């Protein structure tokens, strides 16, 4: 059987800074297209688990060791990434200390979840709306794109 | 930027037959390697959401219209699929009626969740252990492969 072609796989992280008032989350300013503010994250390597990719990307982009708390959801709208169809598994994580932008991140900022920049890259505004619902209810992201889901 | 290489993306389904005593779930006998009993599922097409792929695969393999209830978890152990590294998003779904094997499924059977065949393909025994925990607690699959997750 020939190897099938599927969407690419990425991870993104909502990183809660648990040692700061209001538990702000981290956004990065992307160095590469698409530009803009976004959640830290990136493509998963072959041979690596999603969870390992999430921890690696947090280390690379915001220079923090994170502890993963939960899978918020999977985001798979074919139009969510202008570079091509990419499925992202989004994790909620905790960290402490001083974030420092590196690698694909030009800048990093702490934002309270209800005070976010008006425009975010990809579908990260939708992800963060789901995160606020998760904070309020403990529920993961809703399923989308099919009847009754 | 050259297109990155990532694991492939698939979906699998735990389909609860809600019109039968004990709400049995469906297993299929795979027509193609790796052989054995497994959850219905398959690769995600480019341009299709995960949820749409799950509904499509249920229609193709067990001839049922399913309603997705929840994302059980994402399974991404690089060794979970002998054909190569494949990440699977696993959905819990409900269906009614008469399943009929088709496409990649040679047979289909209804199994009570605590009376499964001793050997299942891929990591589907692990997935179904997580499903039994989900039934008992409502909790999704645990995160794996990183410290403290």
HADDOCK unambig.tbl for C-alpha pairs under 7 A between the chains (distance, minus, plus):
assign (segid A and resid 6 and name CA) (segid B and resid 8 and name CA) 5.79 0.50 0.50
assign (segid A and resid 6 and name CA) (segid B and resid 9 and name CA) 5.90 0.50 0.50
assign (segid A and resid 6 and name CA) (segid B and resid 43 and name CA) 6.80 0.50 0.50
assign (segid A and resid 6 and name CA) (segid B and resid 44 and name CA) 5.60 0.50 0.50
assign (segid A and resid 6 and name CA) (segid B and resid 45 and name CA) 5.26 0.50 0.50
assign (segid A and resid 6 and name CA) (segid B and resid 46 and name CA) 5.23 0.50 0.50
assign (segid A and resid 7 and name CA) (segid B and resid 9 and name CA) 6.48 0.50 0.50
assign (segid A and resid 7 and name CA) (segid B and resid 45 and name CA) 6.83 0.50 0.50
assign (segid A and resid 7 and name CA) (segid B and resid 46 and name CA) 5.05 0.50 0.50
assign (segid A and resid 8 and name CA) (segid B and resid 6 and name CA) 5.79 0.50 0.50
assign (segid A and resid 8 and name CA) (segid B and resid 8 and name CA) 6.75 0.50 0.50
assign (segid A and resid 9 and name CA) (segid B and resid 6 and name CA) 5.89 0.50 0.50
assign (segid A and resid 9 and name CA) (segid B and resid 7 and name CA) 6.47 0.50 0.50
assign (segid A and resid 9 and name CA) (segid B and resid 9 and name CA) 6.89 0.50 0.50
assign (segid A and resid 43 and name CA) (segid B and resid 6 and name CA) 6.78 0.50 0.50
assign (segid A and resid 44 and name CA) (segid B and resid 6 and name CA) 5.60 0.50 0.50
assign (segid A and resid 45 and name CA) (segid B and resid 6 and name CA) 5.27 0.50 0.50
assign (segid A and resid 45 and name CA) (segid B and resid 7 and name CA) 6.83 0.50 0.50
assign (segid A and resid 46 and name CA) (segid B and resid 6 and name CA) 5.24 0.50 0.50
assign (segid A and resid 46 and name CA) (segid B and resid 7 and name CA) 5.05 0.50 0.50
assign (segid A and resid 46 and name CA) (segid B and resid 85 and name CA) 6.36 0.50 0.50
assign (segid A and resid 47 and name CA) (segid B and resid 78 and name CA) 5.05 0.50 0.50
assign (segid A and resid 47 and name CA) (segid B and resid 85 and name CA) 6.54 0.50 0.50
assign (segid A and resid 48 and name CA) (segid B and resid 78 and name CA) 6.37 0.50 0.50
assign (segid A and resid 49 and name CA) (segid B and resid 76 and name CA) 5.00 0.50 0.50
assign (segid A and resid 49 and name CA) (segid B and resid 77 and name CA) 5.53 0.50 0.50
assign (segid A and resid 49 and name CA) (segid B and resid 78 and name CA) 6.65 0.50 0.50
assign (segid A and resid 49 and name CA) (segid B and resid 145 and name CA) 6.97 0.50 0.50
assign (segid A and resid 50 and name CA) (segid B and resid 76 and name CA) 6.07 0.50 0.50
assign (segid A and resid 51 and name CA) (segid B and resid 144 and name CA) 6.76 0.50 0.50
assign (segid A and resid 51 and name CA) (segid B and resid 145 and name CA) 6.48 0.50 0.50
assign (segid A and resid 51 and name CA) (segid B and resid 146 and name CA) 6.37 0.50 0.50
assign (segid A and resid 52 and name CA) (segid B and resid 145 and name CA) 6.60 0.50 0.50
assign (segid A and resid 52 and name CA) (segid B and resid 146 and name CA) 6.06 0.50 0.50
assign (segid A and resid 67 and name CA) (segid B and resid 148 and name CA) 6.33 0.50 0.50
assign (segid A and resid 67 and name CA) (segid B and resid 149 and name CA) 6.40 0.50 0.50
assign (segid A and resid 68 and name CA) (segid B and resid 149 and name CA) 5.30 0.50 0.50
assign (segid A and resid 69 and name CA) (segid B and resid 149 and name CA) 6.29 0.50 0.50
assign (segid A and resid 76 and name CA) (segid B and resid 49 and name CA) 5.03 0.50 0.50
assign (segid A and resid 76 and name CA) (segid B and resid 50 and name CA) 6.08 0.50 0.50
assign (segid A and resid 77 and name CA) (segid B and resid 49 and name CA) 5.53 0.50 0.50
assign (segid A and resid 78 and name CA) (segid B and resid 47 and name CA) 5.05 0.50 0.50
assign (segid A and resid 78 and name CA) (segid B and resid 48 and name CA) 6.37 0.50 0.50
assign (segid A and resid 78 and name CA) (segid B and resid 49 and name CA) 6.64 0.50 0.50
assign (segid A and resid 85 and name CA) (segid B and resid 46 and name CA) 6.37 0.50 0.50
assign (segid A and resid 85 and name CA) (segid B and resid 47 and name CA) 6.55 0.50 0.50
assign (segid A and resid 144 and name CA) (segid B and resid 51 and name CA) 6.76 0.50 0.50
assign (segid A and resid 145 and name CA) (segid B and resid 49 and name CA) 6.96 0.50 0.50
assign (segid A and resid 145 and name CA) (segid B and resid 51 and name CA) 6.48 0.50 0.50
assign (segid A and resid 145 and name CA) (segid B and resid 52 and name CA) 6.61 0.50 0.50
assign (segid A and resid 146 and name CA) (segid B and resid 51 and name CA) 6.37 0.50 0.50
assign (segid A and resid 146 and name CA) (segid B and resid 52 and name CA) 6.07 0.50 0.50
assign (segid A and resid 148 and name CA) (segid B and resid 67 and name CA) 6.30 0.50 0.50
assign (segid A and resid 149 and name CA) (segid B and resid 67 and name CA) 6.40 0.50 0.50
assign (segid A and resid 149 and name CA) (segid B and resid 68 and name CA) 5.30 0.50 0.50
assign (segid A and resid 149 and name CA) (segid B and resid 69 and name CA) 6.28 0.50 0.50
